[in-house]
């Protein structure tokens, strides 16, 4: 993959497969991959089924190559060299309003109205985000993660916007069902 060309197909096992390269498709795939309720193998299989047009035609012996190609594509064309994943600073779902707002500024339009925007174009816009609410939130998250002292204005911001700075706990289906059962027992 070269950064000068926006790929719309992949060669897997010597055969070419069209891919779903719109940013909305990739965000759905990322969400699928992060769904801790399903086993990792099932998440990867489902992600590939969403990513490759004609996935059912890919032979099982080529799944590893297909998964690797998809991973590199999602990473913007760069192979992941760091064996230790970076600490989570952004949640695509929780931070979506801030991300959309800042990307809209960079793109010069509301990206949600575009019929198609390639994932790599989206990543380029994302990389062009400068100072704003998202960068403030990410900076505070990183300082808190490292145990660094927040500036006075950051402390005030955190107190006023704690609900967007702190990551929300995601509950499994079973945990949600148990919470509902307890609420009913308590008459809530």
C-alpha positions as CSV (number, residue, x, y, z in Angstrom):
1,X,0.0,0.0,0.0
2,X,1.2,3.5,-0.8
3,X,-0.1,6.6,0.8
4,X,-0.5,8.3,-2.6
5,X,-3.2,6.0,-3.7
6,X,-6.6,5.3,-1.9
7,X,-7.0,1.5,-2.1
8,X,-10.5,0.3,-3.0
9,X,-9.5,-3.4,-3.4
10,X,-7.1,-5.9,-1.9
11,X,-5.2,-8.8,-3.4
12,X,-5.5,-11.8,-1.1
13,X,-4.2,-15.2,-2.1
14,X,-3.6,-13.9,-5.6
15,X,-7.2,-12.8,-6.1
16,X,-8.6,-9.3,-6.0
17,X,-11.4,-8.4,-3.6
18,X,-13.3,-5.1,-3.4
19,X,-13.3,-3.6,0.0
20,X,-15.7,-1.3,1.9
21,X,-13.4,1.7,2.3
22,X,-15.9,4.4,3.4
23,X,-15.1,5.9,6.8
24,X,-18.5,4.9,8.2
25,X,-17.9,1.2,7.2
26,X,-14.5,1.3,8.9
27,X,-15.9,2.9,12.1
28,X,-18.5,0.1,12.2
29,X,-15.7,-2.5,11.8
30,X,-13.7,-0.9,14.6
31,X,-16.7,-1.1,16.8
32,X,-17.2,-4.7,15.9
33,X,-13.5,-5.5,16.7
34,X,-13.8,-3.8,20.1
35,X,-16.9,-5.7,21.1
36,X,-15.5,-7.6,24.1
37,X,-18.7,-9.8,24.4
38,X,-17.6,-11.9,21.4
39,X,-14.5,-14.1,21.2
40,X,-11.6,-12.4,19.3
41,X,-11.7,-14.9,16.4
42,X,-15.5,-14.2,15.9
43,X,-14.9,-10.4,16.0
44,X,-12.1,-10.7,13.4
45,X,-14.2,-13.0,11.2
46,X,-17.2,-10.6,11.4
47,X,-15.0,-7.6,10.7
48,X,-13.6,-9.3,7.6
49,X,-17.1,-10.1,6.4
50,X,-18.0,-6.4,6.7
51,X,-14.8,-5.3,5.1
52,X,-14.4,-7.5,2.1
53,X,-17.1,-7.5,-0.6
54,X,-17.4,-11.2,-1.5
55,X,-15.8,-12.4,1.7
56,X,-17.5,-15.7,1.4
57,X,-15.3,-16.4,-1.7
58,X,-12.1,-16.0,0.3
59,X,-10.7,-19.5,1.2
60,X,-10.2,-20.1,4.9
61,X,-6.4,-20.7,4.3
62,X,-6.2,-17.0,3.3
63,X,-8.0,-15.6,6.3
64,X,-4.8,-14.7,8.1
65,X,-3.5,-12.7,5.1
66,X,-7.0,-11.1,4.7
67,X,-7.0,-10.1,8.4
68,X,-3.5,-8.7,8.2
69,X,-4.4,-6.7,5.1
70,X,-7.5,-5.3,6.7
71,X,-5.5,-4.3,9.8
72,X,-2.9,-2.5,7.8
73,X,-5.6,-0.7,5.9
74,X,-7.4,0.4,9.1
75,X,-4.0,1.6,10.3
76,X,-3.8,4.0,7.4
77,X,-1.4,1.7,5.4
78,X,1.2,1.4,8.1
79,X,2.1,-1.9,9.7
80,X,1.9,-1.8,13.5
81,X,5.5,-2.1,14.7
82,X,4.9,-1.5,18.4
83,X,4.0,-4.8,20.1
84,X,2.5,-2.9,23.0
85,X,-0.7,-1.1,22.1
86,X,-0.9,2.6,23.0
87,X,-3.1,3.6,25.9
88,X,-6.6,4.4,25.0
89,X,-7.1,8.1,24.7
90,X,-10.0,8.2,22.3
91,X,-13.3,6.3,22.1
92,X,-14.7,6.6,18.6
93,X,-18.2,6.2,19.9
94,X,-18.1,8.3,23.1
95,X,-16.1,11.1,21.4
96,X,-18.0,11.1,18.2
97,X,-19.5,14.5,18.5
98,X,-16.2,16.1,19.2
99,X,-14.5,14.2,16.4
100,X,-17.2,15.1,13.9
101,X,-17.1,18.7,14.9
102,X,-13.3,19.0,14.6
103,X,-13.1,17.0,11.4
104,X,-15.9,19.1,9.8
105,X,-13.6,22.2,10.5
106,X,-10.7,20.5,8.8
107,X,-12.8,19.2,5.9
108,X,-14.7,22.4,5.4
109,X,-18.0,20.6,5.3
110,X,-20.2,18.3,7.3
111,X,-18.6,15.0,6.4
112,X,-21.8,13.1,7.3
113,X,-23.5,14.6,4.2
114,X,-20.9,13.2,1.9
115,X,-22.1,10.1,0.0
116,X,-18.5,8.6,0.3
117,X,-15.3,9.6,2.1
118,X,-12.4,7.1,2.0
119,X,-11.1,6.0,5.4
120,X,-7.6,7.3,4.6
121,X,-9.1,10.7,3.7
122,X,-11.0,10.6,7.0
123,X,-7.7,9.8,8.8
124,X,-6.0,12.7,7.0
125,X,-8.7,15.1,8.2
126,X,-8.4,13.5,11.7
127,X,-4.7,14.1,11.7
128,X,-5.2,17.7,10.7
129,X,-7.2,18.5,13.9
130,X,-5.5,21.2,15.8
131,X,-6.5,22.9,19.1
132,X,-10.0,22.3,20.1
133,X,-12.3,20.4,22.5
134,X,-11.0,17.0,21.4
135,X,-7.4,17.9,21.9
136,X,-8.2,19.4,25.3
137,X,-10.0,16.2,26.4
138,X,-7.3,13.9,25.1
139,X,-4.6,16.0,26.8
140,X,-6.4,15.9,30.2
141,X,-6.9,12.1,29.8
142,X,-3.2,11.6,29.1
143,X,-2.1,13.8,32.1
144,X,-4.5,12.0,34.4
145,X,-3.4,8.6,33.1
146,X,0.3,9.5,33.8
147,X,-0.6,11.1,37.2
148,X,0.6,14.5,36.1
149,X,-0.7,17.7,37.7
150,X,-3.4,19.5,35.7
151,X,-3.1,23.2,35.1
152,X,-5.7,25.3,37.0
153,X,-7.8,25.8,33.8
154,X,-7.6,22.1,33.1
155,X,-8.8,21.2,36.6
156,X,-11.8,23.6,36.1
157,X,-12.4,22.1,32.6
158,X,-12.3,18.6,34.1
159,X,-14.7,19.4,36.9
160,X,-17.2,21.0,34.5
161,X,-16.8,18.3,31.7
162,X,-16.1,15.2,33.7
163,X,-18.8,13.3,31.8
164,X,-17.0,13.7,28.5
165,X,-13.4,13.4,29.8
166,X,-13.9,10.1,31.7
167,X,-14.5,7.0,29.7
168,X,-17.9,5.5,30.3
169,X,-17.9,2.0,31.5
170,X,-19.3,-0.4,28.9
171,X,-21.3,-3.2,30.3
172,X,-21.8,-6.6,28.9
173,X,-25.3,-7.9,28.0
174,X,-25.3,-10.0,31.2
175,X,-24.2,-7.1,33.4
176,X,-27.1,-4.9,32.0
177,X,-29.6,-7.7,32.5
178,X,-28.4,-8.1,36.1
179,X,-28.7,-4.4,36.7
180,X,-32.3,-4.5,35.4
181,X,-33.1,-7.5,37.6
182,X,-31.8,-5.6,40.7
183,X,-33.7,-2.5,39.8
184,X,-36.9,-4.5,39.6
185,X,-36.2,-6.1,42.9
186,X,-35.8,-2.6,44.4
187,X,-38.9,-1.4,42.7
188,X,-37.2,1.2,40.6
